[in-house]
Amino acid sequence: MINLRKLFINNNQISDAGIKNIHKLSNLRCLDVRINQVGDKGMEYICKLVELTQLSVSNNGVTD
């Protein structure tokens, strides 16, 4: 699972706690977490994905 490049987990009940270990998917390039419960803390976890080139986070609890 370390070599996973695309992950689409939109329209679920995923929260900051549920995305906490996303950084373990270090080769991830595309992530879709639209329509979940990801907030600012979850974005801190997502920002650790240095290979990420596509990100969809609309309809979450992320602030400016």
N, C-alpha and C positions, 0 to 999 in steps of 0.2 A: 504493500500500500504506500510505501515511501515514494514510489515512482509515479504516483497518480498526478496527472497534469490538469485534468478538468474535474470540477465538482459542482453539481447542481443540486442544491438542497433548499430550493425556494419553496415558499408556502408551507412551512412547518411551524413548530413551536420552539424553535431553537433560540436559546437565550445566550447571554454573555458566558455563563457557566458552561453551556453546551459547546461553545466554540473555543473554549480555553486552550485546548491542545491542538488547534488547527496548525500551529507552527511546525508540528512534527511532519506535516506534509510539505516538506521543504522544496519540492520540485513543482508545486502547484502553480499553474500559470493562469488559470481561469476559475473564478469562484463566483457563484451566484447564490446569494443568501437573501434574496428579495422576500418580502412578506413574512418576516420572522419577528423575533423580539431581541435582536442584536442592538446593543446600545454603544455608548462611547467606550466602555471597558472592552467590549468585544472587538471594537475597531482597533484597539491597542494590540490585541492578539493577532488580528489580521495583518496589521502593518509589519509584523515580523516576517511575512512571506515575501522575501526579497525577489523571487522570480516571478511574482504576480504581474501580469500585463493587462488582465481584464477583470473587473470587479463590478458586480451589481448588488447594491445594498438598499435600494428604494423600499419604502414602506416598512421601516424599522424604527428603532428609538434613537437613531444617531442624530446628534445635534451639530450645529455649525461649529 
